């Protein structure tokens, strides 16, 4: 079934094993969300909290379960392909490594902020010990650092020439790749983002654009437009359409301006606080305790989107050359 094991290095085999174990864990998390969705669906009273216009927990549980199962399937298939020394699997590991490094860093930084900020802002009625918050934050930081270390290891390891040569009989090492990997990653992020916007469009969830709160049909219309642009740009990049690059640059530029507006436009951040207060349950954290996390999330969004935009602009010339060579 697999390629001769003597042609695989110990690092390739170890990476596949780690990916399989992580995918099994992700599958179990998806199973928990699926069971949660079933329990919610069989309990009508819990399908929506009183005076809460946010999406019903059932829809969110189903969406989360689907994403967990999808990532689990992606991880297992990539691990099997890695054991078979398929180059597409190596590229999948590089894409996943970038995502894992970014998410792990954000989780570690967010957990550190939570450990420093939340204990002093929790009201006495919450009956939550500061030591418990710090202990949970330390656990999340430790797990995130492990994930970040694995991501860096994969990014370095699978870009080594000797490792590239082991895939597809050395074809990777001898044939330069014309289509930039960064463009492929951005394209799939756009496709995934478009799908998420399309799902949100079907849910009665409010949307904030440049400090303006949109609800109902206005929010659905705006999400439909964002989904159409994101999917068009992502699919266009994968199909090597030059105009799709400009569309993607405009889309991420719009996203950066929107995120910055939450912090600089008068009253915009206060409206975000009102939405958090409106959509959370009575048992959730007070808005004052979530302010540091809200600000951190916005700043991370600006930094992450700016990094994507930078990679996109940097790869413009190789992408255009790949489009032209494909036409010729």
N, C-alpha and C positions, 0 to 999 in steps of 0.2 A: 504493500500500500504506500509506504513512504520511500523516499530516496534513501539510498544506502547510508546508514548512520555514520560510517567512517568519513563521509563527506561533510558532516555537520560538526561544527565546533561545539564545545561545551557551553559557550555563551548563547548560541542559538537555541540549543535544547533547553537551557535554564530559562531563557526568555519565554519560550513557548509554555513551559510548565507554570511560570508565574502568571502568564496571561490566562491560562486555563483555570487556575485557582481563583484569580480575580473575577473571571467571567462566571464561575460557579457562584461566588459570593453575590455578584450582581444579579444573577438569576434568582437567588433566594430572596433578595430584596424585592425583586419584581413579584415573586410569589406572595410575599407579605402584603404588598400593595394590592395585588389581585384579591387576596382574601379580605383585605380591608374594604375593597370596593364591593365585594359580595355582601359583607355584613352591613355596609351602608345601604346597599340596594334593597336588602330585606328588612330594613328598619326605616320606614317612611318618615318617622318623626325626626330622624337624624339627617335626612337628605338635605336640609337647609336650615341654618340657624335663623332665629327670628330677626327681622329687620336687617338682614345681611344680603346686599345685592351682589356679593362676589359669587363666582361659579360654585355650584353645589359640590360638596366634598366627593360625591360619587364620580363626577366628571374628572376632577383632579386626580383621584386615585387611579382611575382607568388610564389616563394619560401617562401618569408616572409609571404604571405597570408596563405599558407598551414600550416606553423609552428604556426601562431597565431590561426588558426582554430583548429589545433590538440591540442594545449595547452588548448584552451577553452573547447573542448570536454572532455579532461582529467580532468580538474577542475570540470566541472559540474557533470560528472559521479562519481568522487570521493566524491563530496559533497552529492549526492544522496545516495551513498553507506554508507557514514558516518551517515546520518540520519537513515539508516536501520541497523546501528551498525554492518557493515561488517568489518572484520579485514583487508581485503585487502585494504579497503579505508583508514583505519588508517595508514597502511604502506605507502600508496600513499602520505598521508599528511606529513609523516616523510621525504620521499624522496624529495617532493616538498619544504619542509621547508629548507632542506640543500641547495638546489639549490637557493632558494630565499634569504637565508642569505648571500651566497657567492656573488650572483649577486648584491644584494643591497649594500653590503660593497664595491664592486668594483666600482659601479656607484657613490656612495657617495664620495669615495676617488678620483676617476677620476674627478668628478665635482669640488671638492675642488682644485685640481691641475689646472684645467681649469680656475677657478676663480682667482687663484694667478698668473698663467703664461701667459694666452692668452692676457689679456688687454695690457700688455707691449710689446707684439710681433706683434700685429696687425698693418699692414701698414696703413697709412692715407687714401690711396685709397679705403680701404675696407669700410670706412664710417660706422663703427660699434662703438657705444659708449661703453666704458668700463663698465659703470653702467649697461647697458643692459646685457652684458655677466655675470656680477656678479649676477644680479637678476635671470637670468635663472639658473645659477649654484646653487643658494640658493634654488630655487624651486625643482630642481632635488635632492639636498641633503636632503631636508625635506621629499620628497616622498620616497627616499631610506631609510631614518631612520625609517619611518613608516613601510615599508616593512620588514626591518631588525627586528624591534620589534615584528611584527606578526610572523615572522619565528622563533625567539627565543621562543616566547610564545607557538607555536605549538610543537617545539622540546621538551620543558619541559613538557607541558601538556599531550601530547599523549604518553609519556614514563612513566607517573605515573601509579603505580600498580592499583589504584582504577579505572582509566580510562581504562586500559587494560582489567580489569575484566568485564567491561560493554559490551565488544564486544564478539560475539559468545558464549554467556552464560557463560563467565568466562573461556573458554577453553584456551585463551591466557595466563591467569595468572597461570593456573595449568600445562600447557605443555610448556616446554622450547623450544624455537625456535632453531633448529639445524643449519639452513642455515643462515650465517651472513647477516644482513641487509646491511652492507657496501659493501659486494660483489655484492648484487643485484643492489645497486645504481651504482657501478662502471661498472657492466655488461651492464646496460641500457645506461650509458654514452658512452660506447664503441660502442654499436649498433647505437646510434644516431650519433656519430662521424663518423662511417663508412658510414652511409647514406649520411651525408653531404659531405664527401670526394667523394662519388660516384657521387653526383650531380655536384660538382665542376669539376670532371673529364670530364663531358660533355660540360663544358664551357671553352672558350679560356682564362683562367685566369693564369697568371704567378705564379710560386711557388718558394720559397726560401728555400733551404736546405743547412745548414752549410755555408751560405754566397754565395752559387752558385745559380744564377737565372736560373730556368728552364722554358722553353716556349714550346708551341705547343705540339707535340706528347710526348716529354720528360716529360713535366709537367703532362700530362694525364696519362702516364705510371706510374709515381711516385705516383700520387693520387690513381690510381687503386690498386697499391700494398698496400698503406696505408689503403685503404678501405677494402681490403681483410683481412689484418691482424687485423684491428679493429673489423670487423664483426665476424671473426673467434674466436677472444678472447672473445668478449662479449657473443656470442651464446654458446661458449664452457663453460663459467662460469655458465650460466643459466642451461646448461645441466649437470653440475657437472663433468666436465672433468678436471682432475688434471693438465694436460699439458697446459690447457688454462690459468691457473694462471701465469705460467712462461712466456707465450706469452704476457699476459697483462703487467707484470712487465717490460719486454723488450720493449714493445711499449711505455709505459710512460717514461721509462728511456731514450729512443731515443728522445722523445719529449722534455725532460728537456735539454739534451745536445744540441739539435737544437736551443732552445730558448736562452740558454746561449751563443751560438756561435754568435748570432746577436750582442751581446754586447762586446765580447772579441776578435773575429777574426778581423784582420785588414781589413778595407774596407767593412765589412759586413753591418754595420749600414748605411753607405753611400749608399749602393745599395738599402737598404730598403727605404731610403729617395727618391731615384730616382724612385722607383716603385710607391710611394705615389704621387710624382709629375706627373708621367706618367698616372696614372689611375684616378686622380681627375679631375673634370671639372674646367673651368677657374674661376667659381664663388666660388670655395671651398677655405678653409683656406690655407694660404701659408705654405709650408713645415716647415719653421722655427717656425711657431706658433704651429705646430703639434708635434714637437720633444719631449716636455715633456710628451705628451699623449702617444707617441710611446714607450718611455722608460718605462713609468708607465705600459702600456699594457704588455710589455715584462716581467717586474718584477712580475706583477700579474700572468701572465701565468706560470712563474717558481714556484712561491709560491703555486698556485692552483694545478699544476700538481704534485709538490712534496708532497702536502697534500694527494692527491689521491693515490700516490705511497705508502705513509706511511700507510694509512688505508688498502691498498691492502696487504702489507707485514705483517701488524699486524694481519690480519684476515686469514693468510695462514693456520695455524694449525686448527682452527675451520672449515675452508672450506674443508681441506683434510679429517677431521673426518666426515663431512657431506657426502662427496663423498664415503667414505668407508662404512658408515652405509647404504647408499642407495644401494650399491652393495650387502651387506650382507642381 
